[in-house]
């Protein structure tokens, strides 16, 4: 009788460092031929388990056991590739990034690498230049429609394009195990389908085991064979995909409490609100970077009280459009743009504009690499800063606590921002966007990385907030099911 090869086995694993320990000793095993989804709520411990699997958190007594056969590579790091998709342009710890960098062409010179330069560098570092590996490289480019990105500067890649880039660099190494943290977020529908096809093909054709960490559990691809649930910092026994789907509890129709909904509706209004008919007006707006046209002769008017959804392929210009509204893009001052009835460039400062806008985006998430208490991140929204430079008043603190409570973050006020889960970080940034009760709320992929329950909660909050007087919404999402019910206008951008 033959036994199936265990590729990764952890028995009664307890991390040496107390801050990395799960609530119970970790037991986890994957067998050859299995493809596993690790699922669970935000903050439940999914990423902590992945860090234990790859050896980032050393264990007491029992180290993880690995058998990567038929791979002959000796190092765990050569056999397991773990992609966390932190929307990086360089390394995962690029501390030089700032919020407006993606839009600032002054940062680009001849030394700035293109995506093709970095991909070729990653290809060469991953192994010998053989015809078989070149064929794999070209196969990945074709499946991901990446050839149009090769001459594009890394700094200009959209959030979704960055995910393609990071996936390609990992796959060039031909790993035995590929672990991906929320690989589908930020990708348009076509690219999500391409990725599922690519992963299915790789799973079937190569000695590759795939482990997906998923917050959105309706994203589980068909090639996944088993599911491991992680919640309350406990790793539950592995079950088959069918067993998991059959036992999964439906998400309630509403998560936001009636009490919190009433408190949002009853918030006092500011006396210095803009109250105009045309909140955003763009006349023949074009954005060109070098030879690339991102937006072409765009006419767009957003009226007070309208709730817009923006859609379109990765790289179609959705985030660029939002950067113009928020005055993060230097080209906004060369365009015919009117905001709150005031012509851009007629004397108002960037802070005059931002004072009336609540904003969250993948770029903003990445720009927060300061490890301050979560409530300070929320409070920074009152001053539109990345970082907190003015001490908040007692009333400010109460307002921040209220919005943290609304987004289910009770007890997280003093938690260091960089030590909470990425999903909890996104909720903190959402609280930051709403905290000053803005007239215009701009949400670029607001449900990024959130579990199903928190996705429902955020949609409830958006719907409730938009019932208030003088509130206008612009939201970007690649999932139609993410649209809150208040959406009444839609614009699809076409990639040029």
N, C-alpha and C positions, 0 to 999 in steps of 0.2 A: 504494500500500500504506500503510495507516494503522498507526501505532505506538501501543501502549497507553501511556497517561499514567503516568509514574512520579511518585507522590505524595511519597515520601521516598527520597532516594538519598544514601548515604554511601560515599565512595571512599577507600580507604587512610587511614581516619580514625585519628589519633593524638592523644590528649588532651594539652593543654599542660601540665597538672599531672601529674608522674610518678605520684603516688599514685592517680590515676584511670585510668591506662593499662591497656589489655588486654595480653595476652601477644603479640598480633600486631595489625597495623593492621586496623581494622574495615571490612568491606565488607558493605553491607546495602542492599537495595532492595525497596520495595513498590510494586506497580502498582495502578492503579484497578481495583476489582472484587475484589481479593484481601483475604482476612481471615487474619491471621497469628497463630499461637501461637508464643511464644518459650518454649522448654522447656530443662531442664537441671538438674543437681544443685544442692543448697543450696551457696552460696558459689562457684558456677561462673562468675558474671558476668552473670546475666540482668538484674538491676536496673541494673547499670552500663551495659549496652547501652541500656536504656530511657532512662536519664539522658542518654546521648549523643544519642539520637534526638530528644529534646525540647529539646536545646541547653543543658542544665544544666552540662555539662562541655565548655567550648570546645575546639575542635580546632586543631592546627597546620595550616597550609597550606590544607587543604580544609574549609570549613564544610559542614554538611549542606545538600543542595539540596532545596527544597520546591516543590511545585506543587499548591496546594489548590483549583484550579479545579473546580467553578464557584463556590466560595466567594469572596466579595469582601472578606472580612476580611483586614486586612493583617498583623496580628501573629501570630506562631507560637503564642503562648499563647492566642489566641482560636480558633485552628483545631485545636489539639491539646489535649485534656483528658486528664490523666494522674492516675488514682486509685490511691493506694497502700494504702488501707484500713488505716490504722494505728490503728483503733479509737478515733478521736478524737471528742470531744464539741464541740470548738471548732476551732482550727487544728491543723495537723500538729505544731506545736511548742509545745503547751500545757504549759508547765513547771509550772503550778500544780496539776496533777492529782496526787492521792495515792490510795493503794490503796483505802481505805474510802470514797472520796468518793461513789461511785455509791449506797451504801446509807445515806448520812448525810443525813437530811431537814433537819437544821439548816442545811444549805447552800442550801436552796431558799427563795426569797422571791418577792415579786411581780415583781422584775426578772429572775428566771430565765426564759430563753426556752423556749418549747415548740418541738417539732419543726416544727409548722405555721408558727410565727413565722419560724424560720430558713429554712424552705423557701420561704416567700413572699419573704423578703429576697433569697434566692439567685435566685429567678425574676425579680424586678425588676431585679437587677443584670445579668442575663444578656442582656436585650434589651427591646424595646418590648412593651407589654401589648396584644397583638393577639388576636383570636379564635382564629387558628390556633395561637398559642403556648399559649393557655389550654386548647385542646383537647388539645395534646400533654401539658400538665401533668396534666390530669384522666386522660388515657390511662395515664400512668405510675402515678398513684395507684391506679387500678383494677387494673392488671396486677400491681402489687406488694402489693395489699391494704393500702395505706398509710393509709387514712382513719382507722383506729382509732388511728394513731400521732400524728395531727396535734395533739391536745390534750395529748400526753404531754411532760413536761419532757425536754429533751435529755439531761440528766444521768442519767435513768432508763432510757434506751434500752438494750436488750440488745446484745451484740456483733453478732448477725445483723441486728437492726433498724438499727443504725448503718450497716451496709453498704447497706441499702436507701436510707437517708437520703443517703449520699454519692453513690450512683449517680444518684439523682433530681436532686441539685443539679448534677451534671455534664451530665446529659442536657438540662436546661433551656437550656443554652447552645447547643444544636444544633451540636455541633462537627463538623468534617470528619473528624477522626481521634479515636478514643476508645481510650486505652491503659488496661488494668486489670490490676493486680497481684493474682493469686490471688482473683478476684472471688467464687468459690463457697465458700470456706472460711467457716465460721461460719453458713452458711445451712442451714435444714432442707430436707428432700428436696423438699417442695412449692415452697418459694421458689426452690431451685436450678432446678427445672423452669420456674418462672415466668420466671426471669432468662434462661434459654436461649431461651425463646419470645420474650421481649421483644427480646433481642439479634438473634435471627434476623429478627424483624419489622423492626427498625430497619435491619439490614443490607440487607434486600430493598427497603424502602420509601423510604429516605432516602439522600442522598449521604454515607454514613458508612462509613469504613473502621475496622474493629475489630482491635486488636492485644491479645491476651491473654498475660500472663506466668503460666505455670502450673508449679507444682512437682509437682502430682498429675496425671500425664499421662493417667490414665483419665477425666479431666474434660473432655477436648477436645470441644467441641460440634460438631455436624455441619456447621454453616455455615462453620467454619474451612476454608480452602482450602489453606493452606501452613503449614509448620513450619520454624522456625529453631532449631537446637540450639546452646546456649552451655554450654561446659564447659571447665574448666581455663583460664578467662579467654580463651577463643578462640571467635569467632563462625563457625559452620560454614555452608556454603552452604544456601540455601533449597531445600526439597524439598516435593513435594505431600503432603497429609495421608496419602494412601494409601501413598506411598513410606515415610513415617515409620513408620506403624503396622505395615507389613509387615516393617520392619527392626528394630523395637524389641525389645530383649532382655528376656526375662522376669526378674522379681525372684526371687532364690533363696528357697527355702522358709524359710531361717534366715540371719540376718546376724551375730548375736551369736556371738563365738568361744566354743568349748568352754572355753577357759582363763578367759575373763572370766565366763562363766556359773558355773563352779565357784567362782571367787573370790567372786561375789555370794552363792552358797549358803553358803559357808564363813565369811562375815563374823562376827566375834565378836558376841555378844548383849550388850545393855546390862543392867545390874543393876537399873535403876530403871524398867523398862518397866511400863506398865499391862498387866495380864493378866486381863481381865474378860470375861464372856460377852456383855454388851450394850455395844457400842462407841458406838452412837448410838441414842437413843430419843427420839422426838418424839410428844407427845400433843396432838391437836387444835390443831396450830400453824396460825395464820392470819397473813398479812402483808398489810396494806392501806396503800396510799399514796394519800391523798386519797380519791377515789371509785373507785380501782382496786384490785381484789382480785387479788393475785398468787398467794398460797397460801391455801387454804380448808380449815380443819379437817383438816389432814394428820396422819395417824397413820403412823409409819414406825419400824421397828426394824432396825438393822444389827447382826448378831451377829459376834463375833470370827471372823476367817478367811473371812468372806463377801466376794465380789467383785461389786460392783453396777455396772450401767450405767444411767444416767439418760438418757432421751430425751424428746422433745416439741418442739412448734413453737417458733420464736423468740418470746421474750416469755412463755413458759409458766411461768417461775420457776425454771429449773434452777440458774442461777448464784446466784439469791437464796437458794435452799435451801442451797447450799454455803457461802454467806457466813454463814449462821446456824451451821453446824457449826464454821466457823473463827473464830467470834466477831468477824468483821469488820463484821457488821450490828448496829447498836445495838439493834434490836428483838429480838435474840436473848435479851436479858436479861429481856424481858417475856413470853417464851414458856416453855412447859413442855418443856424440853429437858434430857436427861441425856446426858453425854458421858463415856465410860470409867467409867461407874457413878457419876458425880458430878453432882448436880443443878446446872444452870447458875444462877449467882447466889448460890451458898452459900459464897462466900469465895475461890474460886480466881481468879487473875488471868488476863488474856488470854494472858500469856506461859506460864503453867502449862499452858494448853490447847495453844498452838501448838507447845510443845516436843515433843509427841508426834505432830504432823501434818506431813506433807510436802505441799506445795500448789503447783500451777501453774495459771494462768488467763490469759485475754486481759487482764483488769484488771491483773494483776500485770505482764504483759509491758509494758503501757503505762506503769505506774508507774516502770519502770526507765528514767529519762532521764538518769542520771548516767553519764558516760563513763569508767568505771573498768575496769581489766583484767578479763578474763572470769573468771579464777580468783577474784577478789575477790567477784564476783557469786555464784559457787558457794559461797564461804566464808560469805557473808551468811546462807545457809540454816541454818548452824549456830547462829546467834543470832536467826533469824526477823526480820531487819531488812531494809528496802529501803535498801541501802547498808551499808558495812562500817565499824563504829565501834570494834571491838575487834580488835587484831592477832591473827591466827590463830597457833596454835602450829605447830611443825614437823610434829607428827602430823596436825593439821588440814589442813595443806597437802598432805600425802601422800594423805589421804582425798579431798580435792578433786581431785587429779590422777588418782586412781583412777577416780572417777566421770566425769571429763572424757574419760578414755581409753575407758571403757565406751560413752559416747555419741559416739565417733568424733571427739573434739575435741583430739587430740594436736597439740601445736604452737600451739594457740590460747590458751594460758594467759595470756600477756601482751598479747594483742590487745585493743585498746579495744572495749568491748561495743557501742558505737553505730556502730562501723566495720565490724563483721562483718555478714553477711547476716541478714535477719530469721529465716530458717530456722535458722541457726547460733545466733542469740540464743535461739530456742525450745529448742534442745538444751542450751544453757547453763542455762536456767531449769529444765529437767528434771533436770539434774545437781544443781542447787540443792535440788530437792524431795527427792531420794533421799539426799543426802549425810549426813544425820544418822540414816539407817536408821530411819525413823519406823514406829510401829505402824499408823497410819492414813495412807494415801496418797490424796490427792484430786487428780484430774487433770481439769480443765475444758478440753475441746478440746485434748488434749496433742499431737495430730498436726497442728495448725494450721500450714500453710505448709511442711510437710516434703515432700521428694521421696519417690518410691516406696521407694527403698532405705532411707532413714532412717525411714520409717513402719514398715517391717518390723522394723528394728533396735529401735525403741522398743517395739513390741509384744513382741518377744523379751525385752527387759529387764523389762517389766512382768510377763510370765508367769514369768520366772525369780525375780524378787524375791518374788512372791506364793507361791512354794513354801516360803519361810522361815516359821518358826513365828511365830504371833501377828501376822500381817500381814493387814490389811483394806484393801480397795480400793473407792473410789467414783469413777466415771469418767463424764464427760459426752461424748457424741459424737452427731453427726447422721448418721453413716455406720455402718451395721451391720457393714460389712466392716472397720471400724477396731477392733471389739471384739477384745481379746486372747482367747486360747482359755480363759483362766482364769475368764472371766465366768460366774457361776452364778446371778445374780439380776438382774432388770431391773424398772425402774419407769418408766412413761411419764406425764409430767405433762401435764395438760390446761389449755389457755389459757382463763382465765375472762373 
